């Protein structure tokens, strides 16, 4: 095409849209493990990755053998590149897909299964490493260099927070200092007048680029042909993908200047656009109904009042067509990048995505405010330190701040006095519980919990992940939801965030790591009128049938037995919760009432363990009728001391008692 105008990148993104994965933290850690194992194979010694499609395909097959991927990729070599490119971009791998110093450190953390905080930001060890890596990560956007996460922190320091739309459609356009300043000014002014028309800002950024200027000029000066429309489309893949826009253009022109009733033809033309998301945006823009039958019947009456339909001249028409064509394209691209950027930013555990806003957690926000005046010094530069595991001060000397001043600032923000690490931890913990209780009120009230337990019982995993998070596997989510439910049952008393012993994101939702299994919930109760001081171990499983017998009978009794041997002064018992109770599991737990349990050397033992099984069907009744822990403790204690054949014992002492005491007659 003689008039073809080249595409130039206008935004940044971390990772690749070709590789989207759930369980993001676990996926990164597991792939580092597998890649190191693959590289350590004798037959792979010295093999090159780049330009070696065969070797790349072998890695894909290795991932498949180890259950990391399923199915058969059409191009396994391409799939292998896509799965590793994001890890290379953030410095965990080098170009040859060897683990870097930073990657080896993350693998070490993962394999130790110790993610506790060891840093002044009070975030997990792995999150702190991700934080440092993202501070060093840069993109090449055309002829410009930009560090996306540093730019994000600079913008956050200037405007305080970002709406989801600002994060999605404006932040990634910050590719140089001039554009960043322009967007910050736009955000501030938009908020001050209560107007949030970010599409104008998108267009302003595009029209600051010479290729978009030339494209609009071509549309306004030359005769309009299919070739011209393809050229002004500036398609990043190939101009031929924009051929359907010529049909759109001609139909719209006939509607505007010839008054023709071509609503249905316009609707059909939007269906021909190669990007389905863009086509949907065109239809939503032009039509008040998306039903073809309604458009066919009502014609032009179903069309929205939009500027292009009232264009007074061809020049005005062309300008408006150009505007909506490119804004819709850019918005589709940026919305694709939103999920990627969100996932990578969240692994630092300093960024909160809640209430349709993007914010920094309280202590990191204080830190960024202290260092923020210097962020632009590195925001548009590259560093040679990307693959190294370095201290913050090596990334930028201004990151080395006085922690005492940081704690003082934290205290000022929270309206209290903070002078040391211990006090900082306490006020951070208090603030987390404020957010946890708000999260429960807004997302996990008792009706939602009951609905989730229904979904666990039917294994409606997609709905569970949609309602909770896609960064944890379903067994981990089950344990998390049980912890939330028990927190409500315990009248929101007790350190549930500690008791759950789960890894949580900054937004207090669960995440799964590659190492380790699900942790027990260990709940500590002080003495009360209804019960003595004691410890409750909650064991959770989604396994059923024979799998439940094999997987749970031994671990549950071992966990309680080991706890009692290690804490001889504690009174402790266990509640085993599942969606379906196997009768032989009930039988085994009842038998433990009179059995000895020895330590590994056989030198010490305890006699008898109190293990009570509970099915989610009964737990739902307790939640529904707001039954609190004192009543549940009494019911379980009475049941424990009663005799009976295990199956009938459970039905008479748990099912029947739950049903009769708390709201309904048992099923006959």
C-alpha positions as CSV (number, residue, x, y, z in Angstrom):
1,X,0.0,0.0,0.0
2,X,1.5,3.2,-1.2
3,X,0.1,5.3,1.6
4,X,0.6,2.8,4.4
5,X,1.5,4.6,7.7
6,X,3.6,2.6,10.2
7,X,2.4,1.7,13.7
8,X,4.3,3.1,16.6
9,X,3.8,2.0,20.2
10,X,2.0,4.5,22.4
11,X,1.9,2.6,25.7
12,X,3.6,0.2,28.0
13,X,2.6,-3.1,29.5
14,X,4.3,-5.7,31.7
15,X,4.2,-9.3,30.4
16,X,2.4,-10.5,27.3
17,X,-1.4,-10.8,26.6
18,X,-0.7,-14.2,25.0
19,X,0.0,-15.6,28.4
20,X,-2.7,-15.1,31.1
21,X,-2.6,-17.4,34.0
22,X,-4.5,-18.0,37.2
23,X,-2.7,-18.7,40.4
24,X,-0.1,-16.1,39.3
25,X,2.3,-16.4,42.3
26,X,2.2,-20.1,42.2
27,X,2.7,-20.2,38.4
28,X,5.8,-18.0,38.6
29,X,7.3,-20.1,41.4
30,X,6.5,-23.4,39.8
31,X,7.9,-22.4,36.5
32,X,11.1,-21.3,38.1
33,X,11.4,-24.7,39.7
34,X,10.7,-26.5,36.4
35,X,12.9,-24.4,34.3
36,X,15.9,-24.9,36.6
37,X,15.2,-28.7,36.6
38,X,15.0,-28.6,32.8
39,X,18.2,-26.7,32.5
40,X,19.9,-29.0,34.9
41,X,19.2,-32.1,32.8
42,X,22.4,-33.6,31.5
43,X,21.1,-33.7,27.9
44,X,20.4,-29.9,28.0
45,X,23.9,-28.8,29.1
46,X,25.1,-25.9,26.9
47,X,22.0,-25.8,24.7
48,X,21.0,-22.4,23.5
49,X,17.4,-21.1,23.8
50,X,17.3,-18.2,21.3
51,X,16.5,-19.2,17.7
52,X,16.2,-22.9,18.9
53,X,12.6,-23.8,18.2
54,X,13.3,-27.5,18.9
55,X,14.7,-26.8,22.4
56,X,11.8,-24.4,23.2
57,X,9.3,-27.1,22.1
58,X,11.2,-29.6,24.4
59,X,10.7,-27.2,27.3
60,X,7.0,-27.0,26.5
61,X,6.8,-30.8,26.6
62,X,8.6,-30.9,29.9
63,X,6.0,-28.5,31.3
64,X,3.3,-30.8,30.0
65,X,5.0,-33.9,31.5
66,X,5.0,-32.1,34.9
67,X,1.3,-31.1,34.6
68,X,2.1,-27.4,34.3
69,X,0.2,-27.2,31.0
70,X,-2.6,-29.3,29.5
71,X,-3.5,-30.1,26.0
72,X,-1.4,-29.7,22.9
73,X,-0.3,-26.3,21.8
74,X,-0.4,-25.7,18.0
75,X,3.1,-24.2,18.2
76,X,4.8,-25.5,21.4
77,X,7.9,-23.4,20.8
78,X,5.9,-20.2,20.7
79,X,3.9,-21.3,23.8
80,X,7.2,-21.9,25.7
81,X,8.4,-18.4,24.7
82,X,5.2,-16.8,25.8
83,X,5.3,-18.6,29.2
84,X,8.8,-17.4,30.0
85,X,8.9,-13.9,28.4
86,X,7.3,-12.1,31.3
87,X,9.7,-13.7,33.8
88,X,12.6,-12.5,31.6
89,X,11.1,-9.0,31.4
90,X,11.1,-8.6,35.2
91,X,14.6,-10.1,35.5
92,X,14.0,-13.5,37.0
93,X,15.3,-15.1,33.8
94,X,18.0,-14.0,31.3
95,X,17.6,-14.1,27.6
96,X,18.7,-17.7,27.4
97,X,16.1,-18.6,30.1
98,X,18.6,-19.4,32.8
99,X,17.5,-18.3,36.3
100,X,19.2,-15.0,37.3
101,X,20.5,-14.1,40.7
102,X,17.1,-12.6,41.4
103,X,15.3,-15.6,40.1
104,X,17.4,-18.0,42.2
105,X,16.6,-15.9,45.3
106,X,12.8,-16.1,44.6
107,X,13.2,-19.9,44.1
108,X,15.0,-20.1,47.4
109,X,12.2,-18.3,49.2
110,X,9.6,-20.5,47.5
111,X,11.4,-23.7,48.4
112,X,11.9,-22.6,52.0
113,X,8.1,-22.2,52.3
114,X,8.8,-19.2,54.5
115,X,7.2,-16.1,53.0
116,X,7.1,-14.1,56.3
117,X,8.2,-10.4,56.3
118,X,11.8,-9.6,56.8
119,X,11.7,-6.0,55.5
120,X,10.7,-2.5,56.7
121,X,7.7,-2.4,54.4
122,X,6.2,-5.3,56.4
123,X,5.4,-7.3,53.2
124,X,6.2,-10.9,52.5
125,X,9.8,-11.8,51.4
126,X,8.7,-12.8,47.9
127,X,6.6,-9.6,47.5
128,X,9.6,-7.5,48.6
129,X,11.7,-9.1,45.9
130,X,9.0,-8.5,43.3
131,X,8.9,-4.9,44.5
132,X,12.6,-4.4,43.9
133,X,12.4,-6.2,40.5
134,X,9.5,-4.0,39.3
135,X,11.4,-0.9,40.3
136,X,14.1,-2.0,37.9
137,X,11.8,-3.3,35.1
138,X,11.7,-1.1,31.9
139,X,9.8,-1.1,28.6
140,X,11.0,0.2,25.3
141,X,8.2,2.2,23.7
142,X,9.3,3.3,20.3
143,X,12.5,5.2,20.9
144,X,11.7,5.8,24.6
145,X,12.5,3.9,27.8
146,X,10.1,3.8,30.6
147,X,9.9,2.0,34.0
148,X,6.2,1.3,34.3
149,X,6.1,0.6,38.1
150,X,8.2,3.7,38.9
151,X,5.9,5.8,36.7
152,X,2.9,4.3,38.5
153,X,4.4,5.2,41.9
154,X,5.2,8.8,40.7
155,X,1.6,9.3,39.4
156,X,0.2,7.8,42.7
157,X,2.3,10.2,44.7
158,X,1.0,13.1,42.7
159,X,-2.7,12.2,42.6
160,X,-3.2,10.0,45.6
161,X,-5.1,7.2,43.9
162,X,-6.3,6.1,40.5
163,X,-9.7,5.1,39.4
164,X,-9.9,1.8,37.5
165,X,-10.4,3.8,34.3
166,X,-7.5,6.0,35.0
167,X,-5.3,3.0,35.7
168,X,-6.5,1.2,32.6
169,X,-6.7,4.0,30.0
170,X,-4.3,6.8,31.1
171,X,-1.5,5.4,33.2
172,X,0.0,3.2,30.4
173,X,0.2,6.2,28.1
174,X,2.8,7.8,30.5
175,X,5.8,6.9,28.3
176,X,7.9,10.1,28.9
177,X,8.1,12.9,31.3
178,X,6.1,15.3,29.2
179,X,3.2,13.0,28.6
180,X,3.2,11.9,32.3
181,X,3.0,15.5,33.5
182,X,0.2,16.2,31.0
183,X,-1.8,13.2,32.2
184,X,-1.3,14.1,35.9
185,X,-2.6,17.6,35.2
186,X,-5.5,16.2,33.3
187,X,-6.5,13.8,36.1
188,X,-6.3,16.6,38.7
189,X,-8.3,19.0,36.6
190,X,-10.9,16.4,35.7
191,X,-11.5,15.6,39.4
192,X,-11.8,19.3,40.3
193,X,-14.6,19.8,37.9
194,X,-16.2,16.4,38.2
195,X,-15.6,15.5,34.5
196,X,-13.9,12.3,33.6
197,X,-13.8,12.3,29.8
198,X,-10.5,10.4,29.5
199,X,-11.2,9.7,25.8
200,X,-10.1,13.3,25.0
201,X,-6.8,12.6,26.7
202,X,-6.3,9.4,24.8
203,X,-6.8,11.3,21.5
204,X,-4.5,14.1,22.6
205,X,-1.7,11.6,23.3
206,X,-2.2,10.0,19.9
207,X,-2.3,13.2,18.0
208,X,1.0,14.1,19.6
209,X,2.5,11.4,17.4
210,X,3.5,12.2,13.9
211,X,2.0,9.0,12.4
212,X,-1.4,9.8,13.7
213,X,-1.1,13.4,12.4
214,X,-0.1,12.1,8.9
215,X,-3.0,9.6,9.0
216,X,-5.6,12.3,9.8
217,X,-4.1,14.5,7.1
218,X,-4.4,11.7,4.5
219,X,-8.0,11.1,5.5
220,X,-8.8,14.8,5.0
221,X,-7.0,15.4,1.8
222,X,-7.1,12.4,-0.5
223,X,-9.9,10.6,-2.2
224,X,-11.3,7.9,0.2
225,X,-10.6,4.4,-0.9
226,X,-10.3,1.1,0.9
227,X,-6.5,1.5,0.7
228,X,-6.7,4.9,2.4
229,X,-8.9,3.6,5.2
230,X,-6.5,0.7,5.7
231,X,-3.6,3.2,5.9
232,X,-5.2,5.6,8.3
233,X,-6.2,2.6,10.5
234,X,-2.5,2.2,11.5
235,X,-3.0,-1.4,12.4
236,X,-0.1,-2.8,14.4
237,X,-0.3,-6.3,12.8
238,X,-1.2,-5.6,9.1
239,X,-3.2,-3.0,7.2
240,X,-5.3,-5.7,5.6
241,X,-7.1,-6.3,9.0
242,X,-8.6,-2.8,8.7
243,X,-10.4,-3.5,5.4
244,X,-13.9,-3.9,7.1
245,X,-13.6,-0.2,8.2
246,X,-14.1,0.9,4.6
247,X,-17.6,-0.6,4.6
248,X,-18.3,1.1,7.9
249,X,-17.1,4.4,6.5
250,X,-19.2,4.2,3.4
251,X,-22.4,3.2,5.2
252,X,-22.0,5.9,7.8
253,X,-21.4,8.5,5.1
254,X,-24.6,7.4,3.3
255,X,-26.6,7.7,6.5
256,X,-25.2,11.1,7.3
257,X,-25.2,12.8,3.9
258,X,-27.8,10.9,1.9
259,X,-30.2,10.2,4.8
260,X,-30.4,6.5,4.0
261,X,-31.9,4.1,6.4
262,X,-28.9,1.8,6.8
263,X,-29.1,1.0,10.5
264,X,-29.1,-2.8,10.0
265,X,-26.3,-2.6,7.4
266,X,-24.2,-0.6,9.9
267,X,-24.9,-3.1,12.6
268,X,-23.8,-6.0,10.3
269,X,-20.7,-4.0,9.2
270,X,-19.5,-3.8,12.9
271,X,-19.8,-7.6,13.1
272,X,-17.1,-7.8,10.3
273,X,-14.4,-6.0,12.3
274,X,-11.6,-8.4,13.0
275,X,-11.4,-7.4,16.7
276,X,-14.6,-8.5,18.4
277,X,-14.2,-6.3,21.4
278,X,-13.8,-3.2,19.1
279,X,-16.9,-4.3,17.1
280,X,-18.9,-4.5,20.3
281,X,-17.8,-1.0,21.3
282,X,-19.0,0.4,17.9
283,X,-22.4,-1.3,18.4
284,X,-22.8,0.0,21.9
285,X,-21.8,3.5,20.7
286,X,-24.3,3.6,17.8
287,X,-27.2,1.5,19.0
288,X,-29.6,1.7,22.0
289,X,-30.4,-2.0,21.5
290,X,-28.0,-4.8,20.6
291,X,-30.8,-7.1,19.3
292,X,-30.6,-7.5,15.5
293,X,-34.4,-8.1,15.4
294,X,-35.0,-4.7,17.1
295,X,-32.6,-2.9,14.7
296,X,-34.2,-4.6,11.7
297,X,-37.6,-3.5,12.8
298,X,-37.0,0.0,14.2
299,X,-34.2,1.1,11.8
300,X,-32.7,4.5,12.5
301,X,-35.0,5.0,15.5
302,X,-32.8,2.7,17.5
303,X,-29.6,4.7,16.8
304,X,-28.1,6.9,19.5
305,X,-27.5,10.6,19.1
306,X,-23.7,10.8,18.6
307,X,-21.7,13.6,17.0
308,X,-20.8,11.9,13.8
309,X,-24.4,11.5,12.8
310,X,-24.9,15.2,12.8
311,X,-21.6,16.1,11.0
312,X,-22.2,19.2,8.9
313,X,-19.3,18.7,6.5
314,X,-17.2,15.9,5.1
315,X,-14.2,17.3,7.0
316,X,-16.0,17.2,10.3
317,X,-17.3,13.7,9.4
318,X,-13.8,12.4,8.6
319,X,-12.4,13.9,11.8
320,X,-15.1,12.2,14.0
321,X,-14.7,8.9,12.2
322,X,-10.9,9.0,12.8
323,X,-11.5,9.9,16.4
324,X,-13.9,7.0,17.3
325,X,-11.9,4.5,15.1
326,X,-8.7,5.0,17.0
327,X,-10.2,5.6,20.5
328,X,-12.1,2.4,20.3
329,X,-8.9,0.5,19.1
330,X,-6.7,2.0,21.8
331,X,-9.3,1.3,24.6
332,X,-9.5,-2.3,23.5
333,X,-5.7,-2.6,23.6
334,X,-5.4,-0.9,27.0
335,X,-8.2,-3.0,28.5
336,X,-6.3,-6.1,27.4
337,X,-3.3,-4.8,29.2
338,X,-5.2,-3.9,32.4
339,X,-5.3,-7.5,33.7
340,X,-1.6,-8.0,33.0
341,X,-0.5,-4.8,34.7
342,X,-2.8,-5.5,37.6
343,X,-1.4,-9.0,38.1
344,X,2.2,-7.8,38.1
345,X,1.6,-4.8,40.3
346,X,-0.3,-6.9,42.8
347,X,2.5,-9.4,43.4
348,X,4.4,-6.6,45.2
349,X,1.7,-6.6,47.9
350,X,1.8,-2.9,48.2
351,X,-1.0,-2.1,45.7
352,X,-4.7,-2.4,46.6
353,X,-7.4,-2.8,44.0
354,X,-10.7,-2.2,45.7
355,X,-13.9,-0.1,45.4
356,X,-13.0,0.6,41.7
357,X,-9.9,2.4,42.8
358,X,-6.2,1.6,42.8
359,X,-4.4,2.7,46.0
360,X,-1.2,2.0,47.9
361,X,-1.2,0.2,51.2
362,X,-0.7,2.5,54.1
363,X,3.0,1.9,55.0
364,X,4.2,1.7,51.4
365,X,2.2,4.9,50.6
366,X,4.1,6.7,53.4
367,X,7.4,5.3,52.0
368,X,6.6,6.4,48.4
369,X,5.7,9.9,49.6
370,X,9.1,10.2,51.3
371,X,11.0,9.0,48.2
372,X,8.5,10.3,45.6
373,X,10.3,13.6,44.8
374,X,13.1,11.6,43.2
375,X,11.2,9.0,41.2
376,X,11.5,10.9,37.9
377,X,15.3,10.6,38.2
378,X,15.0,6.9,37.2
379,X,11.5,6.7,35.7
380,X,12.7,6.9,32.0
381,X,16.0,5.1,32.3
382,X,17.3,1.5,32.1
383,X,19.4,-0.2,34.7
384,X,22.0,-3.0,34.4
385,X,20.9,-4.3,37.8
386,X,17.7,-5.9,36.6
387,X,18.9,-9.5,36.9
388,X,20.7,-8.9,40.2
389,X,19.3,-9.2,43.8
390,X,20.3,-5.9,45.1
391,X,19.3,-3.6,48.0
392,X,16.9,-0.8,47.4
393,X,19.6,1.9,47.8
394,X,21.5,0.4,44.8
395,X,18.4,0.9,42.6
396,X,18.3,4.5,43.7
397,X,20.1,6.2,46.6
398,X,16.8,8.0,47.5
399,X,15.2,4.7,48.4
400,X,17.4,4.5,51.4
401,X,15.3,6.3,54.0
402,X,15.3,6.6,57.7
403,X,12.8,4.0,59.0
404,X,12.2,6.0,62.2
405,X,11.0,8.9,60.1
406,X,8.9,6.4,58.1
407,X,7.2,5.2,61.3
408,X,6.6,8.7,62.4
409,X,4.9,9.5,59.1
410,X,2.8,6.3,59.4
411,X,1.7,7.5,62.8
412,X,0.7,10.9,61.5
413,X,-1.4,9.3,58.7
414,X,-3.2,7.0,61.1
415,X,-3.6,9.6,63.9
416,X,-1.4,7.8,66.5
417,X,2.1,7.7,67.8
418,X,4.5,5.2,66.1
419,X,8.2,5.2,67.0
420,X,9.5,1.7,66.3
421,X,8.9,-1.4,64.3
422,X,6.7,-3.2,66.9
423,X,4.4,-0.2,67.1
424,X,4.3,0.0,63.3
425,X,3.3,-3.6,63.1
426,X,0.5,-3.1,65.6
427,X,-1.0,-0.1,63.8
428,X,-0.7,-1.8,60.4
429,X,-2.4,-4.9,61.9
430,X,-5.2,-2.7,63.3
431,X,-5.7,-1.1,59.9
432,X,-5.8,-4.4,58.2
433,X,-8.6,-5.6,60.5
434,X,-10.6,-2.4,59.6
435,X,-10.2,-3.4,56.0
436,X,-11.0,-7.1,56.6
437,X,-14.2,-6.2,58.4
438,X,-15.2,-3.9,55.6
439,X,-14.3,-6.7,53.1
440,X,-16.5,-9.1,54.9
441,X,-19.4,-6.6,55.1
442,X,-19.2,-5.9,51.4
443,X,-18.2,-9.2,49.9
444,X,-18.5,-12.1,52.3
445,X,-21.6,-11.7,54.4
446,X,-23.3,-14.9,55.6
447,X,-25.5,-15.2,52.6
448,X,-22.5,-15.0,50.3
449,X,-20.7,-17.5,52.4
450,X,-23.6,-19.9,52.2
451,X,-23.7,-19.5,48.4
452,X,-19.9,-20.2,48.3
453,X,-20.4,-23.4,50.3
454,X,-23.1,-24.5,47.9
455,X,-20.5,-23.9,45.1
456,X,-17.8,-25.9,46.9
457,X,-20.3,-28.8,47.3
458,X,-21.1,-28.8,43.6
459,X,-17.5,-27.9,42.7
460,X,-18.5,-24.9,40.7
461,X,-14.9,-23.8,40.6
462,X,-15.3,-21.1,38.0
463,X,-18.0,-19.3,40.1
464,X,-15.9,-19.7,43.3
465,X,-12.9,-18.0,41.6
466,X,-15.1,-15.3,40.2
467,X,-16.5,-14.5,43.6
468,X,-13.2,-14.6,45.5
469,X,-10.0,-14.6,43.5
470,X,-8.1,-16.2,40.6
471,X,-4.8,-16.0,42.4
472,X,-5.5,-19.1,44.6
473,X,-6.5,-22.6,43.9
474,X,-9.9,-23.8,45.1
475,X,-8.7,-25.8,48.1
476,X,-6.9,-22.7,49.4
477,X,-10.0,-20.6,48.8
478,X,-12.0,-23.2,50.7
479,X,-9.8,-22.8,53.7
480,X,-9.9,-19.0,53.4
481,X,-13.7,-19.0,53.3
482,X,-13.8,-21.3,56.3
483,X,-11.6,-18.9,58.2
484,X,-13.9,-16.0,57.3
485,X,-17.0,-18.1,58.3
486,X,-15.4,-19.1,61.7
487,X,-14.4,-15.4,62.3
488,X,-18.1,-14.5,62.0
489,X,-19.1,-17.5,64.2
490,X,-16.6,-16.3,66.7
491,X,-18.2,-12.8,66.7
492,X,-15.2,-11.4,64.9
493,X,-12.9,-12.0,67.8
494,X,-9.5,-13.5,67.5
495,X,-6.5,-12.9,65.2
496,X,-8.0,-14.7,62.2
497,X,-5.4,-13.3,59.8
498,X,-2.8,-15.1,61.9
499,X,-4.9,-18.1,62.7
500,X,-5.5,-18.9,59.0
501,X,-1.8,-19.1,58.4
502,X,-2.4,-18.4,54.7
503,X,-0.6,-16.1,52.3
504,X,-2.8,-13.1,51.6
505,X,-2.4,-10.4,49.0
506,X,-2.5,-6.8,50.1
507,X,-6.2,-6.7,49.5
508,X,-6.5,-9.6,52.1
509,X,-7.6,-12.2,49.5
510,X,-5.7,-15.5,49.5
511,X,-2.9,-16.6,47.2
512,X,-1.4,-20.0,46.6
513,X,2.3,-20.7,46.5
514,X,4.1,-23.5,44.6
515,X,5.5,-25.1,47.8
516,X,3.7,-26.6,50.8
517,X,0.2,-27.7,51.4
518,X,-2.8,-26.1,53.0
519,X,-2.0,-24.9,56.5
520,X,-4.2,-25.7,59.4
521,X,-6.4,-23.0,60.9
522,X,-5.3,-22.8,64.5
523,X,-7.8,-20.8,66.6
524,X,-6.9,-19.7,70.1
525,X,-9.8,-19.0,72.5
526,X,-9.4,-17.4,75.9
527,X,-11.5,-18.6,78.8
528,X,-15.1,-17.5,78.7
529,X,-18.3,-18.2,80.5
530,X,-19.2,-21.0,78.1
531,X,-15.9,-22.7,77.6
532,X,-12.3,-23.0,79.1
533,X,-9.2,-21.6,77.5
534,X,-8.4,-23.8,74.6
535,X,-7.1,-24.2,71.0
536,X,-9.2,-25.3,68.1
537,X,-7.5,-26.8,65.0
538,X,-9.7,-26.6,61.9
539,X,-8.8,-29.1,59.2
540,X,-10.4,-28.6,55.8
541,X,-10.6,-30.7,52.7
542,X,-12.6,-30.9,49.5
543,X,-11.6,-34.6,49.0
544,X,-14.4,-37.1,49.1
545,X,-15.0,-40.8,49.0
546,X,-12.0,-43.1,49.2
547,X,-9.7,-40.1,48.5
548,X,-10.8,-38.5,51.8
549,X,-9.9,-41.7,53.7
550,X,-6.5,-41.9,52.1
551,X,-5.7,-38.2,52.3
552,X,-7.2,-37.0,55.6
553,X,-7.5,-39.7,58.2
554,X,-3.8,-39.9,59.0
555,X,-2.8,-36.2,58.6
556,X,-5.7,-34.8,60.7
557,X,-4.9,-37.1,63.7
558,X,-1.2,-36.4,63.2
559,X,-1.6,-32.6,63.3
560,X,-3.7,-32.7,66.4
561,X,-1.5,-35.3,68.1
562,X,1.7,-33.4,67.3
563,X,0.2,-30.2,68.6
564,X,-0.8,-31.8,71.9
565,X,2.6,-33.4,72.3
566,X,4.3,-30.0,71.7
567,X,1.9,-28.0,73.9
568,X,1.3,-30.2,76.9
569,X,-0.4,-27.5,78.9
570,X,-3.0,-26.6,76.2
571,X,-6.4,-28.0,75.9
572,X,-6.9,-28.6,72.2
573,X,-9.3,-30.3,69.9
574,X,-9.9,-30.5,66.1
575,X,-12.9,-29.9,63.9
576,X,-12.7,-31.6,60.5
577,X,-14.8,-29.7,57.9
578,X,-15.6,-31.0,54.4
579,X,-18.3,-30.9,51.8
580,X,-18.9,-34.6,52.0
581,X,-18.1,-36.8,55.0
582,X,-16.9,-40.4,54.3
583,X,-18.4,-42.8,56.9
584,X,-15.0,-44.5,57.6
585,X,-13.4,-41.2,58.2
586,X,-16.1,-40.5,60.9
587,X,-15.3,-44.0,62.3
588,X,-11.6,-43.4,62.4
589,X,-12.0,-40.0,64.2
590,X,-14.4,-41.5,66.8
591,X,-11.9,-44.3,67.4
592,X,-9.2,-41.8,68.2
593,X,-11.1,-40.9,71.4
594,X,-9.5,-43.9,73.1
595,X,-6.3,-44.4,71.2
596,X,-2.7,-43.6,72.0
597,X,-0.6,-41.3,69.8
598,X,3.2,-41.4,70.0
599,X,5.9,-39.0,69.0
600,X,8.2,-40.0,66.2
601,X,10.8,-41.6,68.5
602,X,8.1,-43.5,70.5
603,X,9.3,-42.0,73.8
604,X,6.2,-39.9,74.6
605,X,2.5,-40.4,73.9
606,X,-0.9,-39.0,74.6
607,X,-4.1,-40.9,75.2
608,X,-7.2,-39.9,73.3
609,X,-7.9,-37.1,70.8
610,X,-11.0,-35.0,70.4
611,X,-11.8,-34.8,66.7
612,X,-15.2,-33.7,65.6
613,X,-16.3,-34.0,61.9
614,X,-18.6,-31.4,60.4
615,X,-20.1,-31.2,57.0
616,X,-20.6,-27.9,55.2
617,X,-24.4,-28.7,55.0
618,X,-24.5,-28.3,58.8
619,X,-22.1,-25.4,58.8
620,X,-24.5,-23.5,56.4
621,X,-27.4,-24.0,58.9
622,X,-25.3,-22.6,61.7
623,X,-24.4,-19.6,59.6
624,X,-27.9,-19.0,58.4
625,X,-29.3,-18.8,61.9
626,X,-26.4,-16.8,63.3
627,X,-25.3,-19.5,65.7
628,X,-22.1,-18.4,67.6
629,X,-19.2,-20.3,68.9
630,X,-20.3,-20.8,72.5
631,X,-23.4,-22.8,71.3
632,X,-21.3,-24.7,68.7
633,X,-18.6,-25.6,71.3
634,X,-21.3,-26.9,73.6
635,X,-23.0,-29.0,70.9
636,X,-19.7,-30.5,69.8
637,X,-18.6,-31.2,73.3
638,X,-21.8,-33.0,74.2
639,X,-21.6,-34.9,70.9
640,X,-18.0,-35.9,71.6
641,X,-18.9,-37.6,74.9
642,X,-21.9,-39.5,73.5
643,X,-21.6,-43.0,72.2
644,X,-23.0,-44.7,69.2
645,X,-22.1,-46.3,65.8
646,X,-20.2,-43.7,63.9
647,X,-22.7,-43.1,61.0
648,X,-25.7,-42.9,63.3
649,X,-23.7,-41.0,65.9
650,X,-23.1,-38.2,63.4
651,X,-26.6,-38.1,62.2
652,X,-28.1,-38.0,65.8
653,X,-25.6,-35.7,67.4
654,X,-24.5,-33.3,64.7
655,X,-27.1,-33.4,61.9
656,X,-30.1,-33.7,64.1
657,X,-28.9,-31.4,66.8
658,X,-28.0,-28.7,64.3
659,X,-31.3,-29.0,62.6
660,X,-33.5,-29.1,65.6
661,X,-31.8,-26.5,67.6
662,X,-31.1,-24.0,64.9
663,X,-34.0,-23.7,62.6
664,X,-35.4,-26.7,60.8
665,X,-36.4,-30.4,61.2
666,X,-33.9,-32.9,60.0
667,X,-34.5,-34.5,56.6
668,X,-36.5,-37.8,57.0
